[in-house]
Amino acid sequence: MSNIDELKDLLGQDIHQLATLKDILAQEKTLLSSSDVKALTSVTKQKDHHLNQIRERAKVKIRVLVAMGFRPDLGEPSRFLRSAGLDDAVAMWEQASEALKQCQALNQTNGRIISHLQKRLSRLTEIFRGATGQEKLYGAKGHEEAVSHSSILASA
């Protein structure tokens, strides 16, 4: 198999897997609004699996591109492919890039939802502790914490 064919095969796998990842991220968003922790855990594992495969394939694509004469210090891979006249590979590269951007946008949305849920849980914890009107300080991780958070809630 030539380097060009191998690159096209890798890009095809990326396009297919990014479409699957997009569906998984949409499913994750839906599950974040429910209380089904088991299903959310399963979806998160699927997402991690797909991301790991995409990362590994990215390393292989770079090796293939370098074998074709690509030099990372001279610009983007798509620019190299365009200059080499590989229009099919350029189209696939752009399709994969667009799918990746869509996945990144979905993942950022899910991250904002998780952040909101964490803040809501923090507020509920403060209410439970009776610390809603107390002063807040920044903790070691840079998040606001009520002064009472240093006290122990319960022990076994």
Biotite code that builds the C-alpha atoms (Angstrom):
import biotite.structure as struc

atoms = struc.array([
    struc.Atom([0.000, 0.000, 0.000], chain_id="A", res_id=1, res_name="MET", atom_name="CA", element="C"),
    struc.Atom([1.436, 3.382, -0.955], chain_id="A", res_id=2, res_name="SER", atom_name="CA", element="C"),
    struc.Atom([1.727, 6.221, 1.524], chain_id="A", res_id=3, res_name="ASN", atom_name="CA", element="C"),
    struc.Atom([-1.062, 8.129, -0.215], chain_id="A", res_id=4, res_name="ILE", atom_name="CA", element="C"),
    struc.Atom([-3.422, 5.150, -0.023], chain_id="A", res_id=5, res_name="ASP", atom_name="CA", element="C"),
    struc.Atom([-2.513, 4.585, 3.621], chain_id="A", res_id=6, res_name="GLU", atom_name="CA", element="C"),
    struc.Atom([-3.177, 8.255, 4.413], chain_id="A", res_id=7, res_name="LEU", atom_name="CA", element="C"),
    struc.Atom([-6.569, 8.103, 2.670], chain_id="A", res_id=8, res_name="LYS", atom_name="CA", element="C"),
    struc.Atom([-7.426, 4.940, 4.585], chain_id="A", res_id=9, res_name="ASP", atom_name="CA", element="C"),
    struc.Atom([-6.492, 6.601, 7.896], chain_id="A", res_id=10, res_name="LEU", atom_name="CA", element="C"),
    struc.Atom([-8.507, 9.703, 7.023], chain_id="A", res_id=11, res_name="LEU", atom_name="CA", element="C"),
    struc.Atom([-11.495, 7.529, 6.113], chain_id="A", res_id=12, res_name="GLY", atom_name="CA", element="C"),
    struc.Atom([-11.258, 5.801, 9.489], chain_id="A", res_id=13, res_name="GLN", atom_name="CA", element="C"),
    struc.Atom([-11.073, 9.214, 11.179], chain_id="A", res_id=14, res_name="ASP", atom_name="CA", element="C"),
    struc.Atom([-14.166, 10.478, 9.360], chain_id="A", res_id=15, res_name="ILE", atom_name="CA", element="C"),
    struc.Atom([-16.142, 7.376, 10.325], chain_id="A", res_id=16, res_name="HIS", atom_name="CA", element="C"),
    struc.Atom([-14.961, 7.403, 13.935], chain_id="A", res_id=17, res_name="GLN", atom_name="CA", element="C"),
    struc.Atom([-15.543, 11.148, 14.364], chain_id="A", res_id=18, res_name="LEU", atom_name="CA", element="C"),
    struc.Atom([-19.138, 10.672, 13.192], chain_id="A", res_id=19, res_name="ALA", atom_name="CA", element="C"),
    struc.Atom([-19.541, 7.983, 15.851], chain_id="A", res_id=20, res_name="THR", atom_name="CA", element="C"),
    struc.Atom([-17.908, 10.242, 18.440], chain_id="A", res_id=21, res_name="LEU", atom_name="CA", element="C"),
    struc.Atom([-20.319, 13.033, 17.518], chain_id="A", res_id=22, res_name="LYS", atom_name="CA", element="C"),
    struc.Atom([-23.239, 10.687, 18.249], chain_id="A", res_id=23, res_name="ASP", atom_name="CA", element="C"),
    struc.Atom([-21.648, 9.641, 21.546], chain_id="A", res_id=24, res_name="ILE", atom_name="CA", element="C"),
    struc.Atom([-21.195, 13.282, 22.582], chain_id="A", res_id=25, res_name="LEU", atom_name="CA", element="C"),
    struc.Atom([-24.845, 14.013, 21.763], chain_id="A", res_id=26, res_name="ALA", atom_name="CA", element="C"),
    struc.Atom([-25.843, 10.996, 23.850], chain_id="A", res_id=27, res_name="GLN", atom_name="CA", element="C"),
    struc.Atom([-23.590, 12.202, 26.680], chain_id="A", res_id=28, res_name="GLU", atom_name="CA", element="C"),
    struc.Atom([-25.334, 15.598, 26.614], chain_id="A", res_id=29, res_name="LYS", atom_name="CA", element="C"),
    struc.Atom([-28.724, 13.889, 26.944], chain_id="A", res_id=30, res_name="THR", atom_name="CA", element="C"),
    struc.Atom([-27.505, 11.686, 29.797], chain_id="A", res_id=31, res_name="LEU", atom_name="CA", element="C"),
    struc.Atom([-26.090, 14.663, 31.687], chain_id="A", res_id=32, res_name="LEU", atom_name="CA", element="C"),
    struc.Atom([-29.651, 15.885, 32.211], chain_id="A", res_id=33, res_name="SER", atom_name="CA", element="C"),
    struc.Atom([-30.719, 12.547, 33.692], chain_id="A", res_id=34, res_name="SER", atom_name="CA", element="C"),
    struc.Atom([-29.585, 10.718, 36.790], chain_id="A", res_id=35, res_name="SER", atom_name="CA", element="C"),
    struc.Atom([-28.436, 7.563, 35.030], chain_id="A", res_id=36, res_name="ASP", atom_name="CA", element="C"),
    struc.Atom([-24.849, 7.408, 36.244], chain_id="A", res_id=37, res_name="VAL", atom_name="CA", element="C"),
    struc.Atom([-24.260, 3.888, 34.889], chain_id="A", res_id=38, res_name="LYS", atom_name="CA", element="C"),
    struc.Atom([-25.248, 4.880, 31.356], chain_id="A", res_id=39, res_name="ALA", atom_name="CA", element="C"),
    struc.Atom([-23.159, 8.049, 31.614], chain_id="A", res_id=40, res_name="LEU", atom_name="CA", element="C"),
    struc.Atom([-20.170, 6.015, 32.765], chain_id="A", res_id=41, res_name="THR", atom_name="CA", element="C"),
    struc.Atom([-20.607, 3.643, 29.830], chain_id="A", res_id=42, res_name="SER", atom_name="CA", element="C"),
    struc.Atom([-20.824, 6.520, 27.354], chain_id="A", res_id=43, res_name="VAL", atom_name="CA", element="C"),
    struc.Atom([-17.732, 8.142, 28.891], chain_id="A", res_id=44, res_name="THR", atom_name="CA", element="C"),
    struc.Atom([-15.783, 4.906, 28.444], chain_id="A", res_id=45, res_name="LYS", atom_name="CA", element="C"),
    struc.Atom([-16.887, 4.716, 24.808], chain_id="A", res_id=46, res_name="GLN", atom_name="CA", element="C"),
    struc.Atom([-15.848, 8.326, 24.284], chain_id="A", res_id=47, res_name="LYS", atom_name="CA", element="C"),
    struc.Atom([-12.426, 7.718, 25.827], chain_id="A", res_id=48, res_name="ASP", atom_name="CA", element="C"),
    struc.Atom([-11.934, 4.622, 23.668], chain_id="A", res_id=49, res_name="HIS", atom_name="CA", element="C"),
    struc.Atom([-12.712, 6.515, 20.464], chain_id="A", res_id=50, res_name="HIS", atom_name="CA", element="C"),
    struc.Atom([-10.534, 9.462, 21.466], chain_id="A", res_id=51, res_name="LEU", atom_name="CA", element="C"),
    struc.Atom([-7.589, 7.172, 22.168], chain_id="A", res_id=52, res_name="ASN", atom_name="CA", element="C"),
    struc.Atom([-7.962, 5.530, 18.766], chain_id="A", res_id=53, res_name="GLN", atom_name="CA", element="C"),
    struc.Atom([-8.128, 8.925, 17.050], chain_id="A", res_id=54, res_name="ILE", atom_name="CA", element="C"),
    struc.Atom([-4.983, 10.060, 18.904], chain_id="A", res_id=55, res_name="ARG", atom_name="CA", element="C"),
    struc.Atom([-3.082, 6.934, 17.923], chain_id="A", res_id=56, res_name="GLU", atom_name="CA", element="C"),
    struc.Atom([-4.150, 7.299, 14.310], chain_id="A", res_id=57, res_name="ARG", atom_name="CA", element="C"),
    struc.Atom([-2.988, 10.930, 14.347], chain_id="A", res_id=58, res_name="ALA", atom_name="CA", element="C"),
    struc.Atom([0.518, 9.752, 15.230], chain_id="A", res_id=59, res_name="LYS", atom_name="CA", element="C"),
    struc.Atom([0.445, 7.259, 12.345], chain_id="A", res_id=60, res_name="VAL", atom_name="CA", element="C"),
    struc.Atom([-0.815, 9.954, 9.944], chain_id="A", res_id=61, res_name="LYS", atom_name="CA", element="C"),
    struc.Atom([2.078, 12.230, 10.870], chain_id="A", res_id=62, res_name="ILE", atom_name="CA", element="C"),
    struc.Atom([4.559, 9.397, 10.257], chain_id="A", res_id=63, res_name="ARG", atom_name="CA", element="C"),
    struc.Atom([2.968, 8.714, 6.859], chain_id="A", res_id=64, res_name="VAL", atom_name="CA", element="C"),
    struc.Atom([3.030, 12.404, 5.951], chain_id="A", res_id=65, res_name="LEU", atom_name="CA", element="C"),
    struc.Atom([6.690, 12.691, 6.947], chain_id="A", res_id=66, res_name="VAL", atom_name="CA", element="C"),
    struc.Atom([7.449, 9.648, 4.796], chain_id="A", res_id=67, res_name="ALA", atom_name="CA", element="C"),
    struc.Atom([5.743, 11.469, 1.919], chain_id="A", res_id=68, res_name="MET", atom_name="CA", element="C"),
    struc.Atom([8.036, 14.482, 2.423], chain_id="A", res_id=69, res_name="GLY", atom_name="CA", element="C"),
    struc.Atom([5.964, 16.633, 4.788], chain_id="A", res_id=70, res_name="PHE", atom_name="CA", element="C"),
    struc.Atom([7.945, 18.878, 7.102], chain_id="A", res_id=71, res_name="ARG", atom_name="CA", element="C"),
    struc.Atom([5.945, 20.095, 10.131], chain_id="A", res_id=72, res_name="PRO", atom_name="CA", element="C"),
    struc.Atom([7.966, 23.304, 10.355], chain_id="A", res_id=73, res_name="ASP", atom_name="CA", element="C"),
    struc.Atom([6.753, 24.398, 6.889], chain_id="A", res_id=74, res_name="LEU", atom_name="CA", element="C"),
    struc.Atom([3.035, 24.596, 7.637], chain_id="A", res_id=75, res_name="GLY", atom_name="CA", element="C"),
    struc.Atom([-0.180, 22.647, 7.920], chain_id="A", res_id=76, res_name="GLU", atom_name="CA", element="C"),
    struc.Atom([-0.538, 19.122, 6.508], chain_id="A", res_id=77, res_name="PRO", atom_name="CA", element="C"),
    struc.Atom([-3.478, 20.274, 4.367], chain_id="A", res_id=78, res_name="SER", atom_name="CA", element="C"),
    struc.Atom([-1.225, 22.884, 2.766], chain_id="A", res_id=79, res_name="ARG", atom_name="CA", element="C"),
    struc.Atom([1.348, 20.189, 1.987], chain_id="A", res_id=80, res_name="PHE", atom_name="CA", element="C"),
    struc.Atom([-1.316, 17.930, 0.475], chain_id="A", res_id=81, res_name="LEU", atom_name="CA", element="C"),
    struc.Atom([-2.678, 20.811, -1.627], chain_id="A", res_id=82, res_name="ARG", atom_name="CA", element="C"),
    struc.Atom([0.799, 21.670, -2.933], chain_id="A", res_id=83, res_name="SER", atom_name="CA", element="C"),
    struc.Atom([1.363, 18.006, -3.816], chain_id="A", res_id=84, res_name="ALA", atom_name="CA", element="C"),
    struc.Atom([-1.843, 18.025, -5.886], chain_id="A", res_id=85, res_name="GLY", atom_name="CA", element="C"),
    struc.Atom([-3.571, 15.363, -3.782], chain_id="A", res_id=86, res_name="LEU", atom_name="CA", element="C"),
    struc.Atom([-7.090, 16.759, -4.089], chain_id="A", res_id=87, res_name="ASP", atom_name="CA", element="C"),
    struc.Atom([-8.820, 13.603, -2.787], chain_id="A", res_id=88, res_name="ASP", atom_name="CA", element="C"),
    struc.Atom([-6.656, 13.592, 0.334], chain_id="A", res_id=89, res_name="ALA", atom_name="CA", element="C"),
    struc.Atom([-7.236, 17.343, 0.823], chain_id="A", res_id=90, res_name="VAL", atom_name="CA", element="C"),
    struc.Atom([-11.014, 16.860, 0.667], chain_id="A", res_id=91, res_name="ALA", atom_name="CA", element="C"),
    struc.Atom([-10.851, 13.998, 3.162], chain_id="A", res_id=92, res_name="MET", atom_name="CA", element="C"),
    struc.Atom([-8.529, 15.996, 5.438], chain_id="A", res_id=93, res_name="TRP", atom_name="CA", element="C"),
    struc.Atom([-10.945, 18.944, 5.425], chain_id="A", res_id=94, res_name="GLU", atom_name="CA", element="C"),
    struc.Atom([-13.929, 16.663, 6.054], chain_id="A", res_id=95, res_name="GLN", atom_name="CA", element="C"),
    struc.Atom([-12.152, 15.083, 9.040], chain_id="A", res_id=96, res_name="ALA", atom_name="CA", element="C"),
    struc.Atom([-11.107, 18.517, 10.284], chain_id="A", res_id=97, res_name="SER", atom_name="CA", element="C"),
    struc.Atom([-14.690, 19.796, 10.128], chain_id="A", res_id=98, res_name="GLU", atom_name="CA", element="C"),
    struc.Atom([-15.976, 16.700, 11.954], chain_id="A", res_id=99, res_name="ALA", atom_name="CA", element="C"),
    struc.Atom([-13.317, 17.224, 14.627], chain_id="A", res_id=100, res_name="LEU", atom_name="CA", element="C"),
    struc.Atom([-14.397, 20.854, 15.088], chain_id="A", res_id=101, res_name="LYS", atom_name="CA", element="C"),
    struc.Atom([-18.009, 19.732, 15.521], chain_id="A", res_id=102, res_name="GLN", atom_name="CA", element="C"),
    struc.Atom([-16.939, 17.175, 18.135], chain_id="A", res_id=103, res_name="CYS", atom_name="CA", element="C"),
    struc.Atom([-14.892, 19.809, 19.952], chain_id="A", res_id=104, res_name="GLN", atom_name="CA", element="C"),
    struc.Atom([-17.897, 22.159, 20.047], chain_id="A", res_id=105, res_name="ALA", atom_name="CA", element="C"),
    struc.Atom([-20.136, 19.405, 21.431], chain_id="A", res_id=106, res_name="LEU", atom_name="CA", element="C"),
    struc.Atom([-17.512, 18.472, 24.008], chain_id="A", res_id=107, res_name="ASN", atom_name="CA", element="C"),
    struc.Atom([-17.197, 22.112, 25.122], chain_id="A", res_id=108, res_name="GLN", atom_name="CA", element="C"),
    struc.Atom([-20.974, 22.292, 25.527], chain_id="A", res_id=109, res_name="THR", atom_name="CA", element="C"),
    struc.Atom([-20.903, 19.140, 27.649], chain_id="A", res_id=110, res_name="ASN", atom_name="CA", element="C"),
    struc.Atom([-18.061, 20.645, 29.689], chain_id="A", res_id=111, res_name="GLY", atom_name="CA", element="C"),
    struc.Atom([-20.140, 23.746, 30.396], chain_id="A", res_id=112, res_name="ARG", atom_name="CA", element="C"),
    struc.Atom([-23.057, 21.546, 31.470], chain_id="A", res_id=113, res_name="ILE", atom_name="CA", element="C"),
    struc.Atom([-20.774, 19.607, 33.818], chain_id="A", res_id=114, res_name="ILE", atom_name="CA", element="C"),
    struc.Atom([-19.380, 22.847, 35.230], chain_id="A", res_id=115, res_name="SER", atom_name="CA", element="C"),
    struc.Atom([-22.908, 24.116, 35.841], chain_id="A", res_id=116, res_name="HIS", atom_name="CA", element="C"),
    struc.Atom([-23.870, 20.858, 37.556], chain_id="A", res_id=117, res_name="LEU", atom_name="CA", element="C"),
    struc.Atom([-20.765, 21.065, 39.762], chain_id="A", res_id=118, res_name="GLN", atom_name="CA", element="C"),
    struc.Atom([-21.635, 24.632, 40.787], chain_id="A", res_id=119, res_name="LYS", atom_name="CA", element="C"),
    struc.Atom([-25.194, 23.584, 41.550], chain_id="A", res_id=120, res_name="ARG", atom_name="CA", element="C"),
    struc.Atom([-23.938, 20.671, 43.660], chain_id="A", res_id=121, res_name="LEU", atom_name="CA", element="C"),
    struc.Atom([-21.586, 23.032, 45.478], chain_id="A", res_id=122, res_name="SER", atom_name="CA", element="C"),
    struc.Atom([-24.466, 25.408, 46.262], chain_id="A", res_id=123, res_name="ARG", atom_name="CA", element="C"),
    struc.Atom([-26.591, 22.512, 47.512], chain_id="A", res_id=124, res_name="LEU", atom_name="CA", element="C"),
    struc.Atom([-23.725, 21.340, 49.709], chain_id="A", res_id=125, res_name="THR", atom_name="CA", element="C"),
    struc.Atom([-23.437, 24.853, 51.157], chain_id="A", res_id=126, res_name="GLU", atom_name="CA", element="C"),
    struc.Atom([-27.154, 24.862, 51.916], chain_id="A", res_id=127, res_name="ILE", atom_name="CA", element="C"),
    struc.Atom([-26.827, 21.451, 53.552], chain_id="A", res_id=128, res_name="PHE", atom_name="CA", element="C"),
    struc.Atom([-23.925, 22.705, 55.670], chain_id="A", res_id=129, res_name="ARG", atom_name="CA", element="C"),
    struc.Atom([-25.812, 25.883, 56.521], chain_id="A", res_id=130, res_name="GLY", atom_name="CA", element="C"),
    struc.Atom([-23.085, 27.990, 54.958], chain_id="A", res_id=131, res_name="ALA", atom_name="CA", element="C"),
    struc.Atom([-25.131, 29.963, 52.427], chain_id="A", res_id=132, res_name="THR", atom_name="CA", element="C"),
    struc.Atom([-24.622, 33.349, 54.052], chain_id="A", res_id=133, res_name="GLY", atom_name="CA", element="C"),
    struc.Atom([-21.003, 32.889, 55.066], chain_id="A", res_id=134, res_name="GLN", atom_name="CA", element="C"),
    struc.Atom([-17.975, 34.509, 53.530], chain_id="A", res_id=135, res_name="GLU", atom_name="CA", element="C"),
    struc.Atom([-16.099, 32.690, 50.804], chain_id="A", res_id=136, res_name="LYS", atom_name="CA", element="C"),
    struc.Atom([-12.425, 32.339, 50.120], chain_id="A", res_id=137, res_name="LEU", atom_name="CA", element="C"),
    struc.Atom([-10.540, 30.846, 47.203], chain_id="A", res_id=138, res_name="TYR", atom_name="CA", element="C"),
    struc.Atom([-9.320, 27.300, 47.839], chain_id="A", res_id=139, res_name="GLY", atom_name="CA", element="C"),
    struc.Atom([-6.130, 25.613, 46.671], chain_id="A", res_id=140, res_name="ALA", atom_name="CA", element="C"),
    struc.Atom([-7.657, 24.816, 43.267], chain_id="A", res_id=141, res_name="LYS", atom_name="CA", element="C"),
    struc.Atom([-8.786, 28.396, 42.648], chain_id="A", res_id=142, res_name="GLY", atom_name="CA", element="C"),
    struc.Atom([-12.482, 27.788, 43.327], chain_id="A", res_id=143, res_name="HIS", atom_name="CA", element="C"),
    struc.Atom([-14.599, 29.669, 45.831], chain_id="A", res_id=144, res_name="GLU", atom_name="CA", element="C"),
    struc.Atom([-15.150, 27.805, 49.072], chain_id="A", res_id=145, res_name="GLU", atom_name="CA", element="C"),
    struc.Atom([-17.148, 28.803, 52.110], chain_id="A", res_id=146, res_name="ALA", atom_name="CA", element="C"),
    struc.Atom([-15.080, 29.221, 55.243], chain_id="A", res_id=147, res_name="VAL", atom_name="CA", element="C"),
    struc.Atom([-17.054, 26.366, 56.833], chain_id="A", res_id=148, res_name="SER", atom_name="CA", element="C"),
    struc.Atom([-15.801, 23.859, 54.220], chain_id="A", res_id=149, res_name="HIS", atom_name="CA", element="C"),
    struc.Atom([-12.822, 23.128, 56.409], chain_id="A", res_id=150, res_name="SER", atom_name="CA", element="C"),
    struc.Atom([-15.108, 21.520, 58.960], chain_id="A", res_id=151, res_name="SER", atom_name="CA", element="C"),
    struc.Atom([-15.949, 17.818, 58.804], chain_id="A", res_id=152, res_name="ILE", atom_name="CA", element="C"),
    struc.Atom([-19.484, 17.059, 57.653], chain_id="A", res_id=153, res_name="LEU", atom_name="CA", element="C"),
    struc.Atom([-19.667, 13.513, 59.061], chain_id="A", res_id=154, res_name="ALA", atom_name="CA", element="C"),
    struc.Atom([-17.406, 10.655, 59.983], chain_id="A", res_id=155, res_name="SER", atom_name="CA", element="C"),
    struc.Atom([-17.821, 6.915, 60.128], chain_id="A", res_id=156, res_name="ALA", atom_name="CA", element="C"),
])
